[in-house]
């Protein structure tokens, strides 16, 4: 079942307040069936609060949200029966074995008894943990725990999965393996709503929402959002001193933002050629050596930095 308009998730003007603090500030968006939808933003942006409302775990202060055709305010129990939820904190039982955790959650999710053995074997195969079925869960690495948690979240074959920071704290190889599983689930028809603060993971999503201070400040496909920076250009700048370089570039005409990326800087400019001359002159005046200065293709992190800067300028 989906909404009347074919949406798996519909959010309209959603607000959540804790006292005077506005954690989610009039958020509106729609997620299509079978879509991998990324919810991006720094910690504290409101991503987890929004997901908890969509899962029927928190009641909205105002606004409307529909999940699989059900109202989160009026039918939270129905929603919880029809979704899979994986929290950012590992939620399985460390003192149980892999197999015992799966058995426990088949009962919690009400998997019919005649299907439990089949679903258990599916999860073990999908997560590639069959050989570890008898191992205590607390002996697993972070990556294997994430796979097991994802498997338990889909035991009851929910049409929609909410994954809240699922790759937080795991190594890059485990992150890639986890995203392979997400794509497989999407190809099987499931809708995946996944939050992350890793901007590079946006490339794995069909569409993303960038969230900042409780608001969605950008929404679209990753390629569309990067194309939105077309009025500006990004220069990669490596120099002998990052902090002194940032200070030297303050107030230079034609430079919009300077952000640290790795061991260097990404400089957002209007005109790359004119900016190169101004950057070179500004750094020469401070006797700062330039090791690299060239245009690059913007990343999703560039998009997010630019959007945050624009949002902060509007507020100021």
N, C-alpha and C positions, 0 to 999 in steps of 0.2 A: 504493500500500500504506500502511496505517496500522496502529497497534497493535491488539491483540486487542479492546480496548474502544473502538475508534474514535478514539483520541487520536492526533494528529500528533506531539506531544511529551509524554513522561511522565518526570517527575523525582521520585525518591523518596529523601529523606534524603541528598542529594548534598553531599559535602564535598571541598574542595581545600585542602591545606596546602602552604606553601612553608617548609620548616623548621618553626619553632614558630609561624609566622604563619598564621592561618586566614583565607584569602581568601573562601571560600564555606563557610557554616556551616549544614549540615543543611537544605538547601533542598528543598522538595517543592512541585510544582505540575503541572498538566496543561493542554495547549493543544489545542483542537479543530481539526479540519480546516477550512480556509477562514477561520480566525479571524485578526484582526489583534491580536496580543498585545503589549502594551507593557511593557517592562522599564525601570522608572524609578528614578532615584536619583542622588546626587551622584557626582562622579569618585572612584574608589577604593572604591565600594560593593561591588564584586564582580561587576558586570554582565558586563564583557568576559571575565572568567575563566570565568564560567558558560557564556557563548556559545561560547567556544573549546573547552570540554569537549563541548558539544552538537554541535559541528562535527567532533569527532574529532581536534582539534589538541592537546588536553591530556588526559592520563589522570586520571580522578578518584582522589582518595585513598581514598574510600569512598563507599558509596551506589550508586544505580542510575539510569541515564538511558537512555531509548529514544527514538529519532528515526525516524519513519516505520517503526516496527516493528523497528528494529535497535538492538542494544546498543552504546553508545558505547565501552565498554571492550573488547568482543570483536570488533566489526566496524567499526572507524574508516574503513577504506578504502571499504567499501560505503556508509557514510553520506556520505562526501565526494563520492561519485559521484551522490548523490541529493538534494543540497542546493545552494542558491546561498548564497554568503557574501560579504558586503561589509564590510570592516573600516573602522574609524574613520579610519585613515590611508589616503589615496588610494593604491590598489594597482596602477594601470595604469602604462604606460610613457610618460613624458613625451616621449621623443625619437621616438616613433612617431606616425603620424597616427591620427585616429579610426578610419578603416577598417582600418588595419594592426593596431591593438589588437584590434578585433573579430575579424579573421582569425586572430590569434594565439590568442585564447581559444576560438575554435571548435575549434581543434586540441587545446588543453589539455584541454577538456571532452569531447573525443571525439565532437563532433557529426558524424553521418554526412556524407560528402562531398556526397551528393546533396541534403542539406538545408541546407548552409552558406550558399548564396546567399540562400535564403528567410529563414533566421534572421537574417542580416546586415541585410536590408532591413527586417525586423520591428523589430529593435533601433533602427535609424536612425529609423524612423517613430515608434516609441513614445517615444523620448527627444527627438524633434523636432530631430535634429542632422544630417539628410540633407544640408543645405546646407554643413555643416562637415566632411563626410566626409574631405576632403583636408587638413584643417588639422592642424598638429602639436598634440598633446594639451596641451602646455605653454602654448599660447596661449589655451586655454579658460578661462572664469571658473570659480569654485568650483562654482556651480550646475550648469553644463554638465558639468563633470567628474563630479559626483555622478550625473547622469543616465546618462552613459556607463558609469560603474562599475556602476550598477544593471542596465543593459542587458546588459553582459558577464556579470553574475552569473546571468542567466536564459537565456543562449544555449542551454543544454542542456535547457531546460524542466523545471527541478526543481520538485517539488511543495511544497517548503518553502524559504523564504528566511530567512536570518539576517542582519539588518542592524544592525551595531554602530555606534551614534552616527552614522547616515548624514547627518544635517543639521548636524553640528557645524561651525561656522565659515562657514556660508553665510548670506546675507541672508534676511530674512523672506519676501520674494517667492519666492525660490528654494526656501525650505522649504515654502511652500504648494504650489508646483508639484510638488515631490517627493512630497508626501503625496497629491496627486491621482493620481500614478502608482501609489503603493502601494495605494490604494483600487481602482484598475482591476485590478491583479493579484489582489487579494483576491476581487473580483467574478468573476474568471475561475476561481476555485477554489483558488488557492494559499494556503498558510498563511504568514503573515508574523510573524516573531518579531523585534521591533525594540526596541533599547535607546536611551534618550535621557536627558539631564539637563534637557531643556526640559519643565517640568511642563505647559505649555499643550498640548503634543503628545499628552498622554494623552487628550484629548477625541476624537482621531482613532481611538482603539483600542476594540475590543469589550470587552476586559478588560485590566487592568494589574496588575502586581506592583510594589509599592514596596520597594526594596532599600536596606538601610542596614547598614553594617559587616558585610557578608557574609550578612545574614539578610533573608528576606522578612518585612517587618513589616506588610504589608497586601496583600490580594488581592481583586479583584472588578471589576465594571464601574465606570467613573468616577462615574456617578450614584449607585451604591450606596455608594461610599466617601465621597462628599460628604454623602449622607444620614446616614452614620455620625457626622457631626459635629452631628447634630440635638440632642444633649444640651447642646451649647454653641452660641454664636452668634458671628458675626464682626462687629466694628465697624470701619469705615474711619475713621481718625483722621489729619487733617492739622493740623499745629501750626507755630508759629513756630520751633521748634528740636527736631529729631527726637531727638538724643541726650539732651538734657535731659528730654524727654518720657519716654523709656524709663526713665531713672533715677527720675523722679518717680512712675512707675507700679509700681516694684518693691515687692512686698509689699502692694499694694492688694487687699483682699478681693474675691473673685469674679472676679478676672482670672487666667487660666491662662497665657497666652502673649502676648508683644508681639513682632511681627516686622516688619522693614522691607520694604515693597513699594513700588517706585518711589520717589517723593519723600515718601511718607507711611508710615503704620503700619497693620497689621491687628492688632486686639486681640481675642483669644479670651476670651469671658466666659460666665458661667452665665445671667445675666439682663440683657438689653440695657438695660432702663430703669434698674434699680438701678446698673448699671455706668456709665451715662451720668452719673448724679449723682456717683458716686465719682470718675470720671475728671475731670469738670469741677472738682470741689472740689480734687483733688490738683494739677491744673495751675494753678488760680487761686492756690493757696498758693505756687507757685513763680513766679508772674507769667508763665506761658507762655500765649500766645494760641492759642485753638482756632479753626481756619479751617473744619474740617469734622469732624463726628462723627455717623455714621449707620450703621445695620445694612446689610450687603451679603450677597449670595449667596456662599457659600464657593467658592473655586477649588480646582483640584487642588494648587496650591502651598500653600494653606491646609491641605489634608488632610495633605500631606507634612510640613509644619512641625509640625502637631499630633501626627502619628504619631512623628516623631523625638523631640519633647519627651517624649512618653509613654514611649518606649523608653529614653531617657536617665534618666528618673526611676526606672524599674524597675531599671536597672543600678546607679544610685546608692543 
